[in-house]
Amino acid sequence: MESLPSGDLKAILHSHRANLYYLEYCRVMQKDGRVLYLTEAKKENLYYNIPIANTTVILLGTGTSITQAAMRMLAQAGVLVGFCGGGGTPLLMATEIEWMTPQSEYRPTEYLQGWLSFWFDDEKRFAAGLRIQHMRIEYLKNVWSKDREIKNEGIDLESKMLQSALERYQARLDQSTKHAELLLIEAELTKSLYKHIAKSISFGDFKREREGTDKANAFLNHGNYLAYGLAATTLWVLGIPHGFAVIHGKTRRGALVFDVADLIKDAIILPWAFICAKENATEQAFRQQCLQAFTDHKSLEYMFNQVKHIALNGHEAKEPPL
């Protein structure tokens, strides 16, 4: 088979890429112009190809290593890399969400300049954070109203309990005036969604504990990091540094990743973490379910559209279409 120069290959837009990898107990390397990961078995070593042109993020877990040549190719393809603990969490960068991002002098400046045009104004920055929270709800409604698998599990968007929580949340958002209120309202809604989903699928008692070892808590942690990877990719492609947060505070270097991930976390990660935990699914099965949902509901494209809209329209009230 004749090999093609990389310059002759069609690049896939980040907003349309489908793959996100979590790897453990393997070595990532470059071989014959491709990026592979090598697993060592008792009798043989097995190589698996990574289609880097269609990949957004690679998480390297326990027992992994990567070569300089592989990192060079990943950087050329615009793939973000993060080292993490077993099971995909935590990222090994203290408590911040940080990634090994490809270095390039040709990141766009349009969206960064647009973002900074309002970021130093407290009222406009608050308005941007408010928009993210409203679009978080709109995306949840859109996904839960269309996803047959979620409906089949008993999660009903039309239930009075859920509708009441969403209406109350949106009303309180419109009345809020401070970032502290925004964070409190956000936390209360998430708590209500935990309760609603656990009741809908007959999950039983649940308490959110980030250090918890039960499957529901572990899957929520794992899935959130997948969402953080997509958010970090969105911001890197658009050239917006992770420190210019609009909700989660100006003192955390990676806080904007949390903000952007909020757009999709509740709609996709939350229900599937509970469903897969109830079914006693493996981490791999849960991860595959999340990645498929990201693709089905165009999560990455949605993130791009919303962040671009906020960057270019600042504090304007008009919302972009879903």
C-alpha positions in Angstrom: 0.0 0.0 0.0 1.4 3.4 -1.0 1.8 5.8 1.9 0.5 9.4 1.6 2.4 12.4 2.8 0.6 14.0 5.8 0.1 17.2 3.8 -2.1 15.3 1.3 -4.5 14.1 4.0 -7.7 16.0 4.7 -7.8 17.5 8.2 -10.9 16.8 10.3 -12.3 19.8 12.1 -11.9 19.4 15.9 -15.6 20.1 16.3 -16.4 17.0 14.2 -13.8 14.6 15.6 -15.1 11.4 17.1 -12.4 9.8 19.2 -11.3 10.3 22.8 -8.9 7.7 24.3 -8.1 6.5 27.8 -5.1 4.2 27.8 -3.4 2.2 30.6 -0.6 -0.3 30.9 0.8 0.4 27.4 3.4 2.4 25.6 2.5 5.0 23.0 5.0 5.4 20.2 5.5 6.4 16.6 6.0 3.6 14.0 6.0 3.9 10.2 4.5 7.3 10.3 1.6 6.3 12.6 1.0 6.7 16.3 0.5 3.3 18.0 0.1 1.9 21.5 1.9 -1.2 22.4 0.5 -3.7 25.0 2.8 -6.4 26.4 1.3 -9.9 26.8 3.0 -13.0 28.1 3.5 -14.5 24.6 3.3 -11.5 22.3 3.3 -7.8 22.0 0.3 -6.2 20.3 0.2 -2.9 18.4 -3.0 -0.9 18.0 -3.3 2.2 15.7 -4.6 5.5 17.0 -6.3 7.5 14.2 -4.9 10.9 15.4 -6.5 12.9 12.7 -9.9 12.0 14.2 -8.9 12.3 17.8 -9.4 15.1 20.3 -7.9 14.0 23.6 -5.7 11.1 24.9 -5.7 10.4 28.6 -2.7 8.3 29.7 -3.5 6.3 32.9 -1.7 3.9 35.1 1.4 2.2 33.7 1.7 4.3 30.5 4.6 6.0 28.7 4.9 8.0 25.5 7.8 8.7 23.2 9.0 12.1 22.0 8.3 11.1 18.4 4.7 10.2 19.2 4.2 13.5 21.1 5.5 15.4 18.0 2.9 13.7 15.7 0.1 14.2 18.2 1.0 17.9 18.4 1.0 18.2 14.6 -2.5 16.7 14.6 -3.7 19.0 17.3 -4.4 16.3 19.9 -4.5 17.2 23.6 -2.7 14.8 26.0 -3.3 14.4 29.7 -1.7 12.1 32.3 -4.2 10.8 34.8 -4.7 8.3 37.6 -6.3 4.9 37.2 -9.8 4.9 35.8 -9.3 8.3 34.1 -9.2 10.4 37.3 -7.7 12.5 38.6 -5.5 14.5 36.2 -2.1 14.6 37.7 -1.8 18.3 37.9 -2.7 19.1 41.5 -6.4 20.2 41.6 -6.4 22.2 38.4 -7.6 21.1 35.0 -4.6 21.4 32.8 -3.5 19.6 29.6 -0.4 19.2 27.5 -1.6 21.3 24.6 0.2 21.4 21.3 2.3 24.5 20.9 1.6 26.6 17.9 2.2 30.2 16.9 -0.8 30.2 14.7 -3.7 29.8 17.1 -6.5 32.2 16.1 -6.7 35.6 17.9 -10.2 36.6 16.9 -12.0 34.7 19.7 -9.4 35.6 22.4 -9.8 39.3 21.5 -13.6 39.0 21.6 -13.5 37.2 24.9 -11.2 39.8 26.5 -13.4 42.6 25.1 -16.0 41.8 27.8 -14.0 39.8 30.4 -12.7 42.7 32.4 -16.2 44.1 32.8 -17.8 42.4 35.8 -21.4 42.8 34.5 -20.6 41.5 31.1 -18.6 38.6 32.4 -21.5 37.7 34.7 -23.9 37.9 31.7 -21.6 35.4 29.8 -21.7 33.0 32.8 -25.5 33.4 32.9 -25.7 32.5 29.3 -23.7 29.3 29.8 -26.1 28.2 32.5 -29.1 28.9 30.4 -27.6 27.0 27.4 -26.8 24.1 29.8 -30.5 23.7 30.4 -31.5 24.1 26.8 -29.0 21.4 25.8 -30.3 19.1 28.5 -33.8 19.5 27.3 -32.8 18.9 23.8 -30.8 15.7 24.5 -33.3 14.2 27.0 -36.3 14.8 24.7 -34.6 13.0 21.8 -32.5 10.2 23.3 -34.6 7.0 23.2 -32.2 5.1 25.4 -32.4 7.6 28.2 -36.2 7.7 27.9 -36.3 3.9 28.0 -34.5 3.9 31.3 -37.3 5.9 32.8 -35.9 9.4 32.8 -38.8 11.5 31.6 -38.2 15.1 30.7 -42.0 15.8 31.1 -42.1 14.7 34.8 -43.6 17.4 37.1 -40.7 17.1 39.5 -38.1 17.8 36.8 -40.1 20.5 35.1 -40.5 22.3 38.4 -36.8 22.1 39.2 -35.8 23.4 35.7 -38.4 26.2 35.8 -37.4 27.2 39.3 -33.7 27.1 38.3 -34.2 29.3 35.3 -36.3 31.8 37.2 -33.6 32.1 39.9 -30.9 32.5 37.2 -32.8 35.5 35.8 -33.0 37.1 39.2 -29.4 36.5 40.2 -26.9 39.4 40.2 -23.7 37.9 41.7 -21.3 35.1 40.7 -21.7 33.5 44.2 -25.5 33.2 43.6 -24.8 31.6 40.2 -22.6 29.0 41.7 -25.1 28.2 44.5 -28.0 27.9 42.0 -25.9 25.6 39.8 -25.0 23.3 42.7 -28.7 23.1 43.8 -29.8 22.2 40.3 -27.2 19.5 40.0 -28.3 18.1 43.4 -32.0 18.1 42.2 -30.9 16.2 39.0 -29.1 13.6 41.0 -32.3 13.0 43.1 -34.5 13.0 40.0 -32.4 10.4 38.1 -31.8 8.2 41.1 -35.6 8.1 41.7 -36.5 7.7 38.0 -34.3 4.6 37.5 -34.9 3.2 41.0 -31.2 3.5 41.8 -31.6 3.8 45.6 -29.8 6.2 47.9 -27.0 8.3 46.5 -24.7 10.9 48.0 -22.2 12.8 45.8 -18.7 12.2 47.1 -15.8 13.0 44.7 -13.6 10.6 46.7 -16.3 8.0 46.8 -15.4 4.5 45.6 -18.9 3.4 44.6 -19.6 3.1 40.9 -21.9 6.0 40.5 -19.4 8.4 42.0 -16.5 6.9 40.1 -18.4 7.1 36.8 -19.4 10.7 37.5 -15.7 11.6 38.1 -14.6 9.7 35.0 -17.2 11.1 32.8 -16.6 14.7 34.0 -13.0 14.3 32.9 -14.1 13.3 29.5 -16.2 16.5 29.3 -13.2 18.5 30.5 -11.1 17.1 27.7 -13.7 18.2 25.1 -13.9 21.6 26.8 -10.1 22.0 26.8 -9.9 21.0 23.1 -12.6 23.6 22.3 -10.7 26.4 24.1 -7.3 25.4 22.6 -8.6 25.4 19.1 -10.3 28.8 19.5 -7.1 30.2 21.2 -8.8 31.1 24.5 -6.6 30.5 27.6 -8.2 28.4 30.4 -7.8 31.1 33.0 -10.4 33.5 31.7 -13.4 31.9 33.5 -16.8 33.5 33.7 -18.4 31.3 36.4 -16.0 29.3 38.4 -13.7 32.1 39.6 -10.7 34.1 38.4 -8.2 32.5 40.8 -8.1 29.0 39.2 -5.9 28.7 36.1 -8.1 26.0 34.5 -11.5 27.3 35.6 -12.8 28.1 32.1 -12.6 24.4 31.3 -15.1 23.8 34.1 -17.4 26.5 32.7 -17.5 25.1 29.1 -17.8 21.5 30.3 -21.0 22.6 32.2 -22.7 23.0 28.8 -22.9 19.2 28.3 -22.1 17.4 31.6 -25.6 17.2 33.1 -27.2 16.2 29.8 -25.0 13.3 29.1 -22.5 12.3 31.9 -25.0 12.5 34.7 -27.7 10.1 33.4 -25.3 7.5 32.0 -23.2 7.5 35.2 -26.3 6.3 37.1 -27.6 4.0 34.5 -24.2 2.2 34.0 -23.7 2.0 37.8 -27.1 0.4 38.2 -26.2 -2.1 35.5 -22.8 -2.8 37.1 -21.1 -1.9 33.8 -17.3 -1.7 33.4 -15.5 1.6 33.1 -14.8 0.8 29.5 -18.5 0.2 28.8 -19.4 3.5 30.6 -16.8 5.4 28.6 -17.9 4.0 25.3 -21.5 4.9 26.1 -20.5 8.5 26.9 -18.4 8.8 23.8 -21.2 7.5 21.6 -23.6 10.0 23.2 -21.1 12.8 22.6 -21.1 11.8 18.9 -24.9 11.3 18.7 -25.7 14.7 20.2 -22.8 16.6 18.6 -21.5 17.7 22.0 -18.2 19.0 20.8 -19.8 21.0 17.9 -22.3 22.5 20.5 -19.4 23.6 22.7 -17.7 25.3 19.8 -20.8 27.1 18.7 -21.6 28.4 22.1 -18.1 29.5 23.0 -17.7 31.2 19.6 -21.0 33.0 20.0 -20.1 34.3 23.5 -16.7 35.4 22.3 -18.0 37.3 19.3 -21.2 38.7 20.9 -20.1 39.3 24.4 -23.0 40.4 26.6 -25.7 40.5 24.0 -28.9 38.8 25.0 -29.6 37.0 21.7 -29.0 33.3 21.9 -27.5 31.2 19.1 -29.6 28.2 17.8 -29.0 24.7 19.1 
